[in-house]
Amino acid sequence: MEYMTIKEAAEKWNVSVRRVQTICNEGLIKGAMKFGSVWAIPSDAEKPIDKRIKSGKYKKSK
């Protein structure tokens, strides 16, 4: 199986390196493994859906 680095994934998915690190830490990439401080991401992995709020409007529950 072929693997890519966080930097390669960030370029492929057009997101920041930090965002890919966060996605990996949250376990959203199937097959991603951590070796020490380095992540190995399968080269055929798909970019997970971004669940962050993008509208800028935040709801407060009462």
MMTF fields as JSON, N, C-alpha, C and O atoms, coordinates in Angstrom:
{
  "mmtfVersion": "1.0.0",
  "mmtfProducer": "UNKNOWN",
  "numBonds": 247,
  "numAtoms": 248,
  "numGroups": 62,
  "numChains": 1,
  "numModels": 1,
  "chainsPerModel": [1],
  "groupsPerChain": [62],
  "chainIdList": ["A"],
  "bondAtomList": [4, 2, 8, 6, 12, 10, 16, 14, 20, 18, 24, 22, 28, 26, 32, 30, 36, 34, 40, 38, 44, 42, 48, 46, 52, 50, 56, 54, 60, 58, 64, 62, 68, 66, 72, 70, 76, 74, 80, 78, 84, 82, 88, 86, 92, 90, 96, 94, 100, 98, 104, 102, 108, 106, 112, 110, 116, 114, 120, 118, 124, 122, 128, 126, 132, 130, 136, 134, 140, 138, 144, 142, 148, 146, 152, 150, 156, 154, 160, 158, 164, 162, 168, 166, 172, 170, 176, 174, 180, 178, 184, 182, 188, 186, 192, 190, 196, 194, 200, 198, 204, 202, 208, 206, 212, 210, 216, 214, 220, 218, 224, 222, 228, 226, 232, 230, 236, 234, 240, 238, 244, 242],
  "bondOrderList": [1, 1, 1, 1, 1, 1, 1, 1, 1, 1, 1, 1, 1, 1, 1, 1, 1, 1, 1, 1, 1, 1, 1, 1, 1, 1, 1, 1, 1, 1, 1, 1, 1, 1, 1, 1, 1, 1, 1, 1, 1, 1, 1, 1, 1, 1, 1, 1, 1, 1, 1, 1, 1, 1, 1, 1, 1, 1, 1, 1, 1],
  "groupList": [{"groupName": "MET", "atomNameList": ["N", "CA", "C", "O"], "elementList": ["N", "C", "C", "O"], "formalChargeList": [0, 0, 0, 0], "bondAtomList": [1, 0, 2, 1, 3, 2], "bondOrderList": [1, 1, 2], "singleLetterCode": "M", "chemCompType": "L-PEPTIDE LINKING"}, {"groupName": "GLU", "atomNameList": ["N", "CA", "C", "O"], "elementList": ["N", "C", "C", "O"], "formalChargeList": [0, 0, 0, 0], "bondAtomList": [1, 0, 2, 1, 3, 2], "bondOrderList": [1, 1, 2], "singleLetterCode": "E", "chemCompType": "L-PEPTIDE LINKING"}, {"groupName": "TYR", "atomNameList": ["N", "CA", "C", "O"], "elementList": ["N", "C", "C", "O"], "formalChargeList": [0, 0, 0, 0], "bondAtomList": [1, 0, 2, 1, 3, 2], "bondOrderList": [1, 1, 2], "singleLetterCode": "Y", "chemCompType": "L-PEPTIDE LINKING"}, {"groupName": "THR", "atomNameList": ["N", "CA", "C", "O"], "elementList": ["N", "C", "C", "O"], "formalChargeList": [0, 0, 0, 0], "bondAtomList": [1, 0, 2, 1, 3, 2], "bondOrderList": [1, 1, 2], "singleLetterCode": "T", "chemCompType": "L-PEPTIDE LINKING"}, {"groupName": "ILE", "atomNameList": ["N", "CA", "C", "O"], "elementList": ["N", "C", "C", "O"], "formalChargeList": [0, 0, 0, 0], "bondAtomList": [1, 0, 2, 1, 3, 2], "bondOrderList": [1, 1, 2], "singleLetterCode": "I", "chemCompType": "L-PEPTIDE LINKING"}, {"groupName": "LYS", "atomNameList": ["N", "CA", "C", "O"], "elementList": ["N", "C", "C", "O"], "formalChargeList": [0, 0, 0, 0], "bondAtomList": [1, 0, 2, 1, 3, 2], "bondOrderList": [1, 1, 2], "singleLetterCode": "K", "chemCompType": "L-PEPTIDE LINKING"}, {"groupName": "ALA", "atomNameList": ["N", "CA", "C", "O"], "elementList": ["N", "C", "C", "O"], "formalChargeList": [0, 0, 0, 0], "bondAtomList": [1, 0, 2, 1, 3, 2], "bondOrderList": [1, 1, 2], "singleLetterCode": "A", "chemCompType": "L-PEPTIDE LINKING"}, {"groupName": "TRP", "atomNameList": ["N", "CA", "C", "O"], "elementList": ["N", "C", "C", "O"], "formalChargeList": [0, 0, 0, 0], "bondAtomList": [1, 0, 2, 1, 3, 2], "bondOrderList": [1, 1, 2], "singleLetterCode": "W", "chemCompType": "L-PEPTIDE LINKING"}, {"groupName": "ASN", "atomNameList": ["N", "CA", "C", "O"], "elementList": ["N", "C", "C", "O"], "formalChargeList": [0, 0, 0, 0], "bondAtomList": [1, 0, 2, 1, 3, 2], "bondOrderList": [1, 1, 2], "singleLetterCode": "N", "chemCompType": "L-PEPTIDE LINKING"}, {"groupName": "VAL", "atomNameList": ["N", "CA", "C", "O"], "elementList": ["N", "C", "C", "O"], "formalChargeList": [0, 0, 0, 0], "bondAtomList": [1, 0, 2, 1, 3, 2], "bondOrderList": [1, 1, 2], "singleLetterCode": "V", "chemCompType": "L-PEPTIDE LINKING"}, {"groupName": "SER", "atomNameList": ["N", "CA", "C", "O"], "elementList": ["N", "C", "C", "O"], "formalChargeList": [0, 0, 0, 0], "bondAtomList": [1, 0, 2, 1, 3, 2], "bondOrderList": [1, 1, 2], "singleLetterCode": "S", "chemCompType": "L-PEPTIDE LINKING"}, {"groupName": "ARG", "atomNameList": ["N", "CA", "C", "O"], "elementList": ["N", "C", "C", "O"], "formalChargeList": [0, 0, 0, 0], "bondAtomList": [1, 0, 2, 1, 3, 2], "bondOrderList": [1, 1, 2], "singleLetterCode": "R", "chemCompType": "L-PEPTIDE LINKING"}, {"groupName": "GLN", "atomNameList": ["N", "CA", "C", "O"], "elementList": ["N", "C", "C", "O"], "formalChargeList": [0, 0, 0, 0], "bondAtomList": [1, 0, 2, 1, 3, 2], "bondOrderList": [1, 1, 2], "singleLetterCode": "Q", "chemCompType": "L-PEPTIDE LINKING"}, {"groupName": "CYS", "atomNameList": ["N", "CA", "C", "O"], "elementList": ["N", "C", "C", "O"], "formalChargeList": [0, 0, 0, 0], "bondAtomList": [1, 0, 2, 1, 3, 2], "bondOrderList": [1, 1, 2], "singleLetterCode": "C", "chemCompType": "L-PEPTIDE LINKING"}, {"groupName": "GLY", "atomNameList": ["N", "CA", "C", "O"], "elementList": ["N", "C", "C", "O"], "formalChargeList": [0, 0, 0, 0], "bondAtomList": [1, 0, 2, 1, 3, 2], "bondOrderList": [1, 1, 2], "singleLetterCode": "G", "chemCompType": "PEPTIDE LINKING"}, {"groupName": "LEU", "atomNameList": ["N", "CA", "C", "O"], "elementList": ["N", "C", "C", "O"], "formalChargeList": [0, 0, 0, 0], "bondAtomList": [1, 0, 2, 1, 3, 2], "bondOrderList": [1, 1, 2], "singleLetterCode": "L", "chemCompType": "L-PEPTIDE LINKING"}, {"groupName": "PHE", "atomNameList": ["N", "CA", "C", "O"], "elementList": ["N", "C", "C", "O"], "formalChargeList": [0, 0, 0, 0], "bondAtomList": [1, 0, 2, 1, 3, 2], "bondOrderList": [1, 1, 2], "singleLetterCode": "F", "chemCompType": "L-PEPTIDE LINKING"}, {"groupName": "PRO", "atomNameList": ["N", "CA", "C", "O"], "elementList": ["N", "C", "C", "O"], "formalChargeList": [0, 0, 0, 0], "bondAtomList": [1, 0, 2, 1, 3, 2], "bondOrderList": [1, 1, 2], "singleLetterCode": "P", "chemCompType": "L-PEPTIDE LINKING"}, {"groupName": "ASP", "atomNameList": ["N", "CA", "C", "O"], "elementList": ["N", "C", "C", "O"], "formalChargeList": [0, 0, 0, 0], "bondAtomList": [1, 0, 2, 1, 3, 2], "bondOrderList": [1, 1, 2], "singleLetterCode": "D", "chemCompType": "L-PEPTIDE LINKING"}],
  "groupTypeList": [0, 1, 2, 0, 3, 4, 5, 1, 6, 6, 1, 5, 7, 8, 9, 10, 9, 11, 11, 9, 12, 3, 4, 13, 8, 1, 14, 15, 4, 5, 14, 6, 0, 5, 16, 14, 10, 9, 7, 6, 4, 17, 10, 18, 6, 1, 5, 17, 4, 18, 5, 11, 4, 5, 10, 14, 5, 2, 5, 5, 10, 5],
  "groupIdList": [1, 2, 3, 4, 5, 6, 7, 8, 9, 10, 11, 12, 13, 14, 15, 16, 17, 18, 19, 20, 21, 22, 23, 24, 25, 26, 27, 28, 29, 30, 31, 32, 33, 34, 35, 36, 37, 38, 39, 40, 41, 42, 43, 44, 45, 46, 47, 48, 49, 50, 51, 52, 53, 54, 55, 56, 57, 58, 59, 60, 61, 62],
  "secStructList": [7, 7, 3, 3, 7, 2, 2, 2, 2, 2, 2, 2, 2, 6, 1, 7, 2, 2, 2, 2, 2, 2, 2, 2, 2, 6, 6, 7, 1, 6, 6, 7, 3, 3, 3, 6, 6, 3, 3, 3, 3, 3, 6, 6, 7, 7, 7, 7, 7, 7, 7, 1, 7, 7, 1, 1, 7, 7, 7, 7, 7, 7],
  "xCoordList": [0.846, 0.0, 0.888, 1.893, 0.507, 1.228, 0.704, -0.491, 1.612, 1.241, 1.749, 2.692, 1.106, 1.557, 1.716, 1.173, 2.466, 2.703, 1.566, 0.708, 1.575, 0.573, 0.694, -0.313, 1.92, 2.134, 1.573, 0.944, 1.795, 1.272, -0.254, -0.887, -0.842, -2.306, -2.878, -3.913, -2.209, -2.667, -2.676, -3.614, -1.647, -1.591, -2.652, -3.293, -2.836, -3.815, -5.241, -6.047, -5.55, -6.904, -7.12, -8.224, -6.084, -6.165, -6.605, -7.479, -5.976, -6.192, -4.826, -3.798, -4.813, -3.546, -3.004, -3.739, -1.713, -1.066, -1.674, -1.909, -1.927, -2.512, -3.888, -4.234, -4.681, -6.023, -5.927, -6.719, -4.963, -4.784, -4.352, -4.793, -3.495, -3.094, -4.303, -4.443, -5.171, -6.374, -7.288, -7.82, -7.466, -8.305, -7.749, -8.506, -6.438, -5.814, -6.012, -6.353, -5.802, -5.964, -7.39, -7.613, -8.359, -9.764, -10.175, -11.299, -9.274, -9.56, -10.517, -11.234, -10.544, -11.488, -10.972, -11.729, -9.688, -9.124, -8.918, -8.114, -9.649, -9.572, -8.196, -7.752, -7.535, -6.245, -5.042, -3.909, -5.258, -4.129, -3.503, -4.203, -2.17, -1.443, -0.375, 0.2, -0.117, 0.899, 2.108, 1.985, 3.278, 4.541, 5.375, 5.997, 5.392, 6.084, 5.335, 4.222, 5.946, 5.291, 4.903, 4.528, 4.992, 4.73, 3.497, 3.366, 2.591, 1.404, 1.653, 2.303, 1.144, 1.162, -0.284, -1.081, -0.617, -1.983, -2.027, -1.213, -2.957, -3.047, -3.209, -3.992, -2.477, -2.51, -3.869, -4.184, -4.675, -5.999, -7.095, -8.28, -6.707, -7.687, -8.413, -7.816, -9.697, -10.488, -10.554, -10.499, -10.671, -10.778, -12.097, -13.157, -12.044, -13.292, -14.116, -13.589, -15.399, -16.292, -15.949, -15.775, -15.853, -15.52, -16.783, -17.713, -16.821, -18.021, -17.97, -18.837, -16.942, -16.858, -17.924, -18.368, -18.332, -19.326, -18.645, -17.611, -19.226, -18.621, -19.414, -18.938, -20.597, -21.443, -21.036, -21.374, -20.314, -19.947, -21.018, -20.817, -22.149, -23.241, -23.23, -23.313, -23.131, -23.06, -24.319, -24.77, -24.868, -26.109, -25.769, -24.891, -26.458, -26.343, -27.614, -28.715, -27.462, -28.65, -29.029, -28.169, -30.315, -30.789, -31.283, -31.72],
  "yCoordList": [-1.179, 0.0, 1.238, 1.299, 2.207, 3.471, 4.45, 4.493, 5.222, 6.216, 7.59, 7.712, 8.623, 9.996, 10.686, 10.243, 11.77, 12.532, 13.531, 13.707, 14.169, 15.201, 16.348, 16.883, 16.72, 17.815, 17.467, 18.306, 16.238, 15.806, 15.778, 16.177, 15.311, 15.278, 16.695, 16.949, 17.608, 18.995, 19.616, 20.329, 19.349, 19.876, 19.22, 19.894, 17.925, 17.185, 17.649, 17.79, 17.887, 18.254, 19.759, 20.206, 20.538, 22.006, 22.539, 23.4, 22.004, 22.48, 22.682, 22.34, 23.23, 23.471, 22.177, 21.216, 22.19, 21.062, 20.854, 19.718, 21.936, 21.846, 21.203, 20.43, 21.512, 20.916, 19.405, 18.647, 18.965, 17.525, 16.847, 15.736, 17.508, 16.955, 16.771, 15.74, 17.764, 17.704, 16.574, 15.823, 16.456, 15.395, 14.025, 13.125, 13.874, 12.597, 12.314, 11.193, 13.315, 13.147, 12.788, 12.08, 13.269, 12.965, 11.6, 11.153, 10.941, 9.612, 9.608, 8.629, 10.675, 10.779, 10.208, 10.1, 9.839, 9.272, 7.776, 7.355, 6.991, 5.538, 5.051, 5.376, 4.277, 3.703, 4.54, 4.095, 5.758, 6.61, 6.043, 5.653, 6.004, 5.465, 6.446, 7.162, 6.473, 7.36, 6.54, 5.579, 6.93, 6.303, 7.342, 8.195, 7.278, 8.308, 9.614, 9.748, 10.587, 11.884, 12.117, 13.229, 11.07, 11.196, 10.39, 9.229, 11.002, 10.321, 9.726, 10.35, 8.536, 7.886, 7.756, 7.06, 8.428, 8.46, 7.672, 7.922, 6.727, 5.984, 6.944, 7.892, 6.697, 7.614, 7.638, 8.599, 6.602, 6.585, 7.068, 6.955, 7.601, 8.105, 9.322, 10.163, 9.399, 10.538, 11.585, 11.268, 12.828, 13.937, 13.814, 13.733, 13.801, 13.729, 15.008, 16.077, 14.871, 16.027, 16.972, 16.544, 18.262, 19.274, 19.642, 20.212, 19.32, 19.542, 20.843, 21.097, 21.672, 22.939, 23.91, 23.815, 24.832, 25.846, 26.869, 27.431, 27.106, 28.033, 29.319, 30.252, 29.391, 30.55, 31.74, 32.878, 31.497, 32.575, 32.846, 33.662, 32.186, 32.359, 31.176, 30.026, 31.442, 30.382, 30.405, 31.454, 29.237, 29.136, 28.88, 28.077, 29.553, 29.307, 28.621, 29.135, 27.475, 26.781, 27.361, 27.657, 27.509, 28.112, 27.067, 27.389],
  "zCoordList": [0.0, 0.0, 0.0, 0.709, -0.796, -0.889, 0.16, 0.45, 0.715, 1.722, 1.312, 0.53, 1.855, 1.64, 2.982, 3.994, 2.975, 4.194, 4.404, 3.538, 5.547, 5.832, 4.834, 4.37, 4.508, 3.56, 2.183, 1.539, 1.732, 0.441, 0.445, -0.532, 1.537, 1.66, 1.656, 1.039, 2.339, 2.393, 0.996, 0.637, 0.22, -1.149, -2.03, -2.836, -1.881, -2.684, -2.403, -3.322, -1.116, -0.715, -0.615, -0.302, -0.875, -0.844, 0.525, 0.621, 1.583, 2.945, 3.601, 3.015, 4.804, 5.496, 6.118, 6.347, 6.377, 7.031, 8.409, 8.821, 9.12, 10.461, 10.423, 11.317, 9.394, 9.278, 9.062, 9.622, 8.254, 8.027, 9.327, 9.621, 10.107, 11.404, 12.305, 12.965, 12.333, 13.16, 12.694, 13.512, 11.388, 10.836, 11.231, 11.596, 11.157, 11.537, 13.023, 13.4, 13.863, 15.311, 15.69, 16.672, 14.918, 15.191, 14.632, 14.858, 13.905, 13.369, 12.195, 11.992, 11.421, 10.318, 9.005, 8.041, 8.951, 7.734, 7.944, 8.776, 7.184, 7.309, 6.845, 5.743, 7.691, 7.344, 7.711, 7.532, 8.226, 8.626, 9.895, 10.829, 9.91, 11.059, 11.494, 10.675, 12.784, 13.325, 13.751, 14.511, 13.251, 13.609, 14.337, 13.704, 15.673, 16.451, 16.331, 16.839, 15.656, 15.466, 14.003, 13.631, 13.174, 11.746, 11.358, 11.746, 10.592, 10.112, 8.735, 7.896, 8.501, 7.194, 6.743, 7.374, 5.65, 5.146, 3.841, 2.952, 3.703, 2.443, 1.258, 1.326, 0.189, -0.958, -1.646, -2.348, -1.459, -2.066, -1.116, -1.43, 0.037, 1.015, 0.45, -0.224, 0.734, 0.29, 1.388, 2.577, 0.973, 1.932, 2.684, 2.063, 4.033, 4.811, 4.662, 4.354, 4.885, 4.829, 5.972, 7.113, 5.657, 6.652, 7.417, 6.846, 8.705, 9.512, 10.31, 11.146, 10.046, 10.765, 10.269, 9.124, 11.118, 10.75, 9.85, 10.21, 8.688, 7.729, 7.569, 6.923, 8.132, 7.938, 8.791, 8.463, 9.887, 10.795, 11.819, 12.719, 11.709, 12.66, 13.613, 13.18, 14.859, 15.863, 16.7, 17.161, 16.88, 17.65, 19.12, 19.433, 19.988, 21.416, 21.872, 21.671, 22.48, 22.978, 24.346, 25.176, 24.548, 25.801, 26.746, 27.85]
}
